[in-house]
């Protein structure tokens, strides 16, 4: 089969299409003929050789396709259209997926649309409800609102709660799109200090939950934006990982809860349980088209380098997908 491999750690030019043996399934697994896969920030980190938890030489953690072989103990039939998380190996014509985390593709969605669902919607659901414990009538600040996780999070909050949604983005186009998905307030972080705008919007109270992809460069502003007893979930470090001159007392005074998470290195059991709960809550919303995958651009398989560069330039609104 054809797969995209990383010649050596480095830039997008290290991604090359090669012929490799097709993977073999084990008990409890499915062999998927991959029709589309999506690009994630963790793929870029792995390509650069900075993700110590990535063990599969082929990148890719989410795919959509058709089941062509199923282990005897699998509960999904051959021929079923599925989407879901894989333990690497998604950038290929065939990939192995644990059967207990395969999600059936809604009939009205294409494979390209389906590939844009698993990682971002599962990450958003996990951070909002399992870690952020977002409740009714609260207020949430979602950074990088135009990103894949951001667009998924806005929709889930809008459809599953009546929480107030404040989001940040770097262009009016992205902010307008976020508001079309359900965001109540949009802040252009390039033009305004988002912490000041958050306090204006919350009567100087701050927000109950922060969904943070940025990290170090937003540290002080996030502390100012957080309500007393607020929850702050860190899922990215686009703005760096080292915070200098941190005043711990500021966190204590806010009685802040800070949680950090990465979904990819979680256990198979964790991903199974997350997938099952997410589908139980979101399946009807997808079927009724109350929530939907947001696809920015679909690249052909041979243009994988350009797909990575597109993400690194932060040009996308929603997901970057590759058609196999």
Protein Blocks (a to p, Z undefined) as FASTA:
>chain_A
ZZdddfbgcdfklpccdddddddddehiacdddfbdcddfklmmmmnopamkbmbfbgcj
bdcdddfbdcfkbcbdehiacddddeehilcfbdcddfklcccddfkbcfklmmmmmmmm
mmmmmmmmmmnopaehiacddehklbmklmmmmmmmmmmmccdcddddfbfklmmmmmmn
opabdcdfklpcfklmmmmmnoonopfbdcdfklmmlmmmmmmmpcghiacddfbdfnoj
bdghiafklmmmnopacddddfklpcfklmmmmmmmmmmmmmmmmmnomaccddfbdcdf
klmmmmmmmmmnopagcjddddZZ
